[in-house]
Amino acid sequence: FPEAVYKECQNTWQAIVVDEFQDTSAMQYFLLKLLASHNHITIVGDDDQSIFSFNGADVSGFDSFRRDFPNHKEIRLNKNYRSTRAIVEAATALIHNNTKRCNHKLAETDNPSGSKITVKECHSEDSQCAFVIDKIIETTSSSAEGRDFGKIAVLYRRQITGKAFQVSFRNRKIPFNVHGVAFYRKKAIKAIMAILRTTLPGCDDGPWRQALKTLLPGDKEEKKKIIDHVEKISLARKCSFISAATDIFSAKVSGTFKRTQITQGRKVLSTLYSLS
Ligand SMILES: Nc1ncnc2c1ncn2[C@@H]1O[C@H](COP(=O)(O)OP(=O)(O)OP(=O)(O)O)[C@@H](O)[C@H]1O
């Protein structure tokens, strides 16, 4: 850190709180240690909940923290208020098998036992969907207005599983809402997919249009103007979007666009061509 940057950071972040500390990578911890050299730092975390090791998260960070901030005060939150006793006990038994742990903890709860947990092994995505949907139908009480599905939630890890559920729910006429942005609907992912599609032979106009829209600099309005113009030319000349764009951006001077826009367009096209 240059001294000025360091000072500014110290002034900006006079106290630091890190939640889910177990997901901190060695690099992030290194930065944190610098930023928290004023010792005004609180970390909250649980080494048993580390799920980002694929991303470099390193649970040994707790040991490093204890070593690097020797005046820290440790407060253990052993009581679980969130889950039923059945869930807390099953999770504790399972977690006991973890090998990389700072220490063994005792989780306790005053909550009632609640329903037993069912573990069901399914051999395919389809049989998993069928099982869950049968369970939903069995569990929801039917009334004159129909079934009450509002209290059921399905949690899944992979988007592909979510897709299978959506198809099955539609087939079985079960109303549903999906929370969280679906991976393939994220703006950045859509843009990356479009750019990759332009590298495929015979790619049609859609991905080229989207790739250009993503990579061109400028605000929404400016981009729209350019895309609309390229589209107009491609329609008039009955050629593809990309050949119209190539033609427009290879001109030295344009009656429609500023010189900088032409240069930028040419740069974007050359990037896309270099990919394919
Ligand atoms: N002292 C308390 N009394 C009653 N309920 C509590 C208490 N503390 C937390 N809860 C409830 O327990 C649930 C979990 O709390 P919270 O999200 O703060 O836990 P957490 O340890 O941060 O969870 P995570 O492990 O997901 O980070 C919440 O529904 C909260 O309202």
The ligand as a Gaussian input file, in Angstrom:
#p B3LYP/6-31G(d) Opt

LIG

0 1
 N      -31.457000     -14.182000      21.109000
 C      -32.372000     -14.610000      20.242000
 N      -33.635000     -14.871000      20.613000
 C      -34.556000     -15.318000      19.740000
 N      -34.324000     -15.557000      18.417000
 C      -33.088000     -15.308000      17.970000
 C      -32.042000     -14.818000      18.843000
 N      -30.926000     -14.670000      18.091000
 C      -31.250000     -15.031000      16.825000
 N      -32.533000     -15.420000      16.755000
 C      -33.236000     -15.899000      15.539000
 O      -32.485000     -16.961000      14.974000
 C      -32.448000     -16.848000      13.545000
 C      -31.036000     -16.826000      13.049000
 O      -30.389000     -15.654000      13.515000
 P      -29.134000     -15.033000      12.763000
 O      -29.430000     -14.906000      11.298000
 O      -28.724000     -13.813000      13.509000
 O      -28.078000     -16.178000      12.985000
 P      -26.655000     -16.332000      12.351000
 O      -25.823000     -17.057000      13.343000
 O      -26.135000     -15.007000      11.853000
 O      -26.935000     -17.270000      11.116000
 P      -25.908000     -17.739000       9.964000
 O      -25.196000     -18.916000      10.517000
 O      -26.799000     -18.094000       8.829000
 O      -24.978000     -16.592000       9.670000
 C      -33.240000     -15.613000      13.190000
 O      -34.527000     -16.024000      12.798000
 C      -33.272000     -14.818000      14.475000
 O      -34.457000     -14.063000      14.569000

